[in-house]
Amino acid sequence: MKTFKILGLLLSYPKVELITHLDDLMQILELEKLLPARNLKKIKAFAGDLKTQDIYQSQETYVELFDRGRAHCLQLFEHIHGESRDRGQAMVNLADAYAEKDLYVASGQLPDYLPLFLEFLSLCPVDEAMDFLGDPITVIAAIGVKLKKRGAAYAVIFEALEALSKVKADQDMIALAKAEPLENLTHEDIDKDWEEANAFDNGDMDSDDCNSCNAFPKATEEIQNITNELRIGDQ
């Protein structure tokens, strides 16, 4: 199922290639019918708004939300393990799971990057993918709650992932996320935070940012592959 992959692409840094093919991607979501109608409608509205926005403004918004500060960080283990050394072993275990599906983590990538995790889910049978999604669903839901509180349109993607999970998010953790004050960090605060966050010491998986614009380097290729498959299916 390509639904998970498409949701991951929508969570990656917005580039012209993505914007150009949004209609095709929405068509695939409609054809697969994996998302509940209510969530699909919200995703389509999100895509429609993204198409009409100035690309540079969209990119700036993305960086402000996901690259600056930890509240909406797309590295899942940042929220689970923080600076703990446990994060390193969790990374290795996740990378091994990816390898079983012939998905390999490139140098400079971190396996817990949410769009990459969704790419992995797209390679699994649907029931298995939904089971895997249940493991980090509380973290995913908490990020969504914080985005919604900030009025960020990206919140609808996290709501869609919640709808696809067989496991319900821990409501106590969600209540804490709702009560958490909005993060308003200065650039100096951000630099200090990430200077202190080098607990995961692995040269092949190191990253300077919570979420890099290049952390999903094959996004353009993936979009083209998906849309090509759609056209072949229509012939």
C-alpha positions in Angstrom: 0.0 0.0 0.0 1.4 3.4 -1.0 -0.7 5.4 1.5 2.0 5.3 4.1 4.6 6.3 1.7 2.5 9.3 0.5 1.9 10.4 4.0 5.7 10.3 4.5 6.2 12.4 1.4 3.8 15.0 2.7 5.8 15.2 5.9 9.1 15.7 4.0 10.6 19.0 3.1 8.3 20.6 0.4 10.0 20.7 -3.0 8.7 21.6 -6.4 8.5 18.0 -7.4 6.2 17.2 -4.6 3.9 20.1 -5.2 3.7 19.3 -9.0 2.5 15.7 -8.3 0.1 16.4 -5.4 -3.0 15.7 -7.5 -1.6 12.3 -8.5 -0.7 11.4 -4.9 -4.2 12.4 -3.8 -5.7 10.2 -6.5 -3.7 7.2 -5.2 -5.0 7.8 -1.6 -8.5 7.8 -3.0 -7.9 4.6 -5.0 -6.4 2.7 -2.1 -9.2 3.7 0.3 -7.1 3.0 3.4 -7.7 6.3 5.0 -11.2 7.0 6.6 -13.2 9.4 4.5 -13.0 12.2 7.1 -9.2 12.0 7.2 -8.8 11.8 3.5 -10.9 14.9 3.1 -8.5 16.8 5.5 -5.4 15.5 3.7 -6.8 16.6 0.3 -7.5 20.1 1.8 -4.0 20.2 3.1 -2.6 19.3 -0.3 -4.8 21.9 -2.0 -3.5 24.6 0.3 0.1 23.5 -0.2 -0.4 23.8 -4.0 -1.5 27.4 -3.7 1.2 28.6 -1.3 4.4 30.2 -2.3 7.0 27.4 -2.3 9.5 29.5 -0.3 6.9 30.3 2.3 6.0 26.6 2.6 9.6 25.7 3.0 10.2 28.4 5.7 7.1 27.2 7.5 8.3 23.6 7.4 11.7 24.5 8.8 10.2 26.6 11.6 8.0 23.7 12.6 10.2 20.7 12.3 13.8 21.9 12.3 13.8 24.4 15.2 13.2 23.0 18.6 12.2 19.5 19.8 8.4 19.8 20.2 7.6 18.7 16.7 10.8 16.8 15.9 10.3 14.1 13.3 13.0 11.9 14.9 10.7 9.6 16.9 13.3 8.4 19.3 14.1 11.9 20.3 10.8 12.0 22.1 11.2 8.4 23.5 14.8 8.2 24.6 16.0 11.8 24.4 19.7 11.9 25.3 19.7 8.4 26.7 22.2 5.9 25.3 19.3 3.5 24.8 18.6 5.5 21.7 21.6 4.0 19.9 20.4 0.4 20.3 16.9 1.4 19.3 18.3 2.9 16.1 20.2 -0.3 15.4 17.1 -2.5 16.0 15.0 -0.3 13.7 17.6 -0.3 10.9 17.7 -4.1 11.1 13.9 -4.2 10.7 14.2 -2.0 7.7 16.9 -4.3 6.2 14.6 -7.3 6.4 12.4 -5.4 3.9 15.4 -4.4 1.8 15.2 -0.8 2.9 18.7 0.4 3.9 19.6 3.5 5.9 22.0 5.7 3.9 24.9 7.5 5.5 23.6 10.7 7.1 20.1 9.3 7.7 18.6 8.3 11.0 16.2 5.4 10.9 13.7 7.0 13.4 12.9 9.8 10.9 9.2 9.6 10.6 8.9 9.8 6.8 11.5 7.0 6.5 9.6 4.9 9.0 6.4 5.4 6.9 8.4 4.3 3.8 9.2 1.1 5.7 5.5 0.6 6.6 4.6 0.9 2.9 6.8 -2.2 2.2 4.8 -4.3 4.8 1.5 -6.0 4.4 -1.3 -3.7 5.6 -2.0 -5.5 8.9 1.7 -5.7 9.7 2.1 -2.0 8.9 -0.7 -1.1 11.2 0.8 -3.2 14.0 4.2 -1.5 13.6 2.5 1.9 13.6 1.1 1.1 17.0 4.5 1.1 18.6 5.2 4.9 18.3 1.6 6.0 17.9 1.5 7.9 21.3 4.6 9.9 20.2 3.0 10.6 16.8 -0.3 11.6 18.4 1.5 13.9 20.8 3.3 15.7 18.0 0.0 16.1 16.2 -1.6 17.6 19.3 1.3 20.1 19.6 1.0 21.0 16.0 -2.8 21.5 16.2 -2.3 23.7 19.3 0.1 25.9 17.2 -2.5 26.0 14.4 -0.2 24.1 12.0 -1.8 22.5 9.0 0.5 19.5 9.2 -1.5 18.3 12.2 -4.0 16.5 9.9 -1.3 14.1 8.7 -0.7 13.0 12.3 -4.4 12.6 12.8 -4.5 10.4 9.7 -1.8 8.2 11.2 -3.7 7.9 14.4 -6.7 6.7 12.4 -4.6 4.0 10.7 -3.2 2.6 13.9 -4.8 -0.4 15.6 -3.5 0.9 18.9 -4.9 3.9 20.7 -2.5 6.6 21.9 -2.0 6.8 25.7 -4.4 9.5 26.8 -2.4 10.5 29.8 0.5 11.3 27.6 -1.8 13.2 25.2 -3.2 15.2 28.1 0.4 16.2 29.0 1.1 17.2 25.4 -2.0 19.4 25.4 -1.0 21.0 28.7 2.6 21.7 27.5 3.2 25.4 26.8 4.1 26.4 23.2 7.8 26.1 22.5 9.2 29.6 21.7 13.0 29.1 21.5 15.5 31.6 20.3 18.2 30.6 17.9 20.7 30.6 20.8 18.4 28.2 22.7 18.3 25.9 19.7 22.0 25.9 19.2 22.5 25.1 22.9 19.9 22.3 22.9 21.5 20.5 20.0 25.0 21.0 21.3 24.0 19.1 24.4 22.1 16.3 22.5 24.9 14.2 21.1 24.1 11.1 23.2 23.8 9.0 20.1 27.4 8.6 19.0 27.4 6.8 15.6 29.3 8.2 12.7 27.2 6.5 10.1 23.9 7.8 11.5 24.9 11.2 12.8 22.9 14.3 12.1 23.3 17.9 13.0 19.6 18.7 13.0 16.5 17.2 14.4 15.2 16.9 10.9 17.3 17.6 7.8 16.0 18.8 4.5 18.0 16.0 2.9 17.0 13.3 5.4 14.7 11.8 2.8 16.9 12.2 -0.3 15.0 9.9 -2.6 11.7 11.8 -2.2 11.8 13.1 -5.8 12.5 9.6 -7.2 9.7 8.1 -5.0 7.2 10.6 -6.2 8.0 9.9 -9.8 7.8 6.1 -9.3 4.4 6.4 -7.6 3.0 8.6 -10.3 4.4 6.4 -13.1 2.8 3.4 -11.6 -0.5 5.3 -11.4 -0.3 6.1 -15.1 0.5 2.5 -16.1 -2.5 1.3 -14.0 -4.8 3.7 -15.9 -3.7 2.4 -19.3 
